[in-house]
């Protein structure tokens, strides 16, 4: 009795095996070979893709990449020419700026020499005026000295 009670209460293997058999039977009957057909269709699609579509895509990509590469080379050449023109323009502008700066420096130096010459002239006129004044005052003192005896 204890063995029978044990097997009914605690031994679930026969029940589980029955459920497993039922599940498998239902799965196979209801689904049939649908998964197999789906897998076969996937296999055919992959084969077709590998054999036909992929080579076409590779060829199109190769053709387009060559075309894009040529366009990029042309664009790169144009950019290089533009950079050269810009570099030449900057160099020309820098040369013009240097020429103007040198011209301004030359004008400044000429101006400074002219100012020194004018200063020298003014200093000379001042010295002569001072000498004339000294002579005039000396003459005036002599004249005064003549009248101082009176």
Order of alpha helices (4+ residues) and beta strands (2+ residues): alpha-alpha-alpha-alpha
